[in-house]
Amino acid sequence: MDRDEPPERSERTERLRRYLAELQERVEPRSLELLIRLLHEVSTSPAVHGGTYELGMGPAERELFTPALQAELLVLFGLLTTQEERVVVDLGDAPHARGMKVLVPQDRADDAEFLARHKDRVAAEAERREHDRQEVQAIARASGMEP
């Protein structure tokens, strides 16, 4: 390859580039800016390895982060992190998964057992975070700090 020639783009890179170009046409600039920032944030978070992650957003950003924009973030994350086709699935109204969307392989989107395992994992992680929060508050109170 000639040094002046740009390297060939991978298929994944090309799909991501095309999708971002499409988003620029149909998403307002502030929302797109938020999406790109959140994509960067989540792509450097523990969520890359299958964990959950709470996005850092102020009130104005939360207002922009509609369910449709949430789904777009998942699609972008999937394009960035995997070769296989993935789809966005709503986990339903389970207590800890209410309104939560996940990115799953296309052939597992209708697999009730697979999705139930996702809900169970989300519930277990939420319970662990709540337990940790209560522990931190108890430590703060015992130390004379206001939790």
C-alpha positions in Angstrom: 0.0 0.0 0.0 1.2 3.5 -0.9 1.9 5.7 2.2 -0.4 8.4 0.8 -3.3 6.0 0.4 -5.7 6.0 3.4 -6.0 2.5 5.0 -9.1 0.5 4.0 -12.0 0.9 6.3 -13.3 -2.2 8.0 -16.9 -3.2 7.3 -17.8 -2.3 10.9 -16.2 1.2 10.6 -18.0 1.7 7.3 -21.4 0.7 8.8 -20.8 3.1 11.7 -19.8 5.9 9.4 -23.0 5.4 7.3 -25.2 5.2 10.3 -23.7 8.4 11.8 -24.2 10.2 8.4 -27.9 9.1 8.4 -28.3 10.3 12.0 -27.0 13.7 11.0 -29.9 13.9 8.5 -32.6 13.0 11.0 -31.5 14.0 14.5 -31.3 17.6 15.6 -27.8 18.8 16.3 -28.0 19.1 20.1 -29.3 15.5 20.3 -26.6 14.3 18.0 -24.0 16.0 20.0 -25.4 14.3 23.2 -25.4 11.0 21.4 -21.7 11.3 20.4 -20.7 12.4 23.9 -22.6 9.5 25.5 -21.3 7.0 23.0 -17.7 8.0 23.9 -18.6 7.8 27.6 -20.2 4.4 27.4 -17.5 3.0 25.1 -14.9 3.7 27.7 -17.1 2.4 30.6 -17.5 -1.1 32.2 -20.6 -1.5 29.9 -18.1 -2.4 27.1 -17.7 -5.7 28.9 -21.4 -6.4 29.5 -22.0 -4.4 32.6 -24.5 -1.7 33.3 -23.6 1.9 33.4 -25.4 5.0 34.6 -24.8 7.9 32.1 -23.8 11.2 33.5 -26.4 13.8 32.3 -27.8 17.1 33.6 -31.5 17.9 33.5 -31.4 19.5 30.0 -29.6 16.4 28.6 -32.0 14.0 30.3 -34.9 15.9 28.6 -33.1 15.4 25.2 -32.5 11.7 26.0 -35.8 10.4 24.8 -36.5 6.6 24.4 -35.8 7.0 20.7 -32.4 8.6 21.4 -31.7 5.8 23.9 -32.3 3.2 21.2 -30.0 5.1 18.8 -27.3 5.0 21.5 -27.6 1.3 21.8 -27.5 0.8 18.0 -24.4 3.0 17.8 -22.8 1.1 20.7 -23.6 -2.2 18.9 -22.1 -1.0 15.7 -19.0 0.1 17.5 -18.4 -3.0 19.6 -19.6 -6.0 17.6 -19.4 -7.6 14.1 -22.8 -9.3 14.3 -26.2 -7.7 13.7 -27.9 -6.7 17.0 -31.3 -5.3 17.7 -32.7 -3.1 20.5 -35.2 -4.9 22.8 -37.2 -3.4 25.6 -37.0 -5.5 28.8 -40.5 -4.7 29.7 -41.9 -3.6 33.0 -39.9 -5.7 35.5 -39.2 -3.6 38.6 -35.5 -3.0 38.0 -35.8 -3.1 34.2 -38.8 -0.8 33.6 -38.1 1.2 30.4 -34.6 -0.5 30.0 -33.5 -1.4 26.6 -30.7 -3.9 25.7 -28.9 -4.7 22.6 -29.1 -8.4 21.7 -28.2 -10.7 18.8 -31.0 -10.6 16.3 -31.7 -14.3 16.6 -32.2 -13.9 20.4 -34.6 -11.0 20.4 -37.7 -13.3 20.8 -36.0 -15.7 23.2 -38.0 -15.4 26.4 -35.5 -17.3 28.5 -32.6 -15.3 27.2 -34.4 -12.0 28.0 -35.5 -13.3 31.4 -31.8 -13.9 32.3 -31.1 -10.3 31.3 -33.9 -9.1 33.6 -32.5 -11.2 36.4 -29.0 -9.8 35.9 -30.3 -6.3 35.9 -32.3 -6.9 39.1 -29.2 -8.5 40.8 -27.0 -5.5 39.9 -29.6 -3.0 41.0 -29.9 -4.8 44.4 -26.1 -4.9 44.8 -25.9 -1.1 44.0 -28.7 -0.4 46.5 -26.9 -2.5 49.2 -23.7 -0.6 48.4 -25.5 2.7 48.6 -27.0 1.8 52.0 -23.5 0.7 53.3 -21.9 4.0 52.2 -24.7 6.0 53.9 -24.2 3.9 57.1 -20.5 4.5 57.1 -21.1 8.3 56.5 -23.5 8.5 59.4 -21.1 6.5 61.7 -18.4 8.9 60.7 -20.5 11.9 61.6 -21.1 12.9 58.0 -24.4 13.8 56.5 -25.3 11.2 53.8 
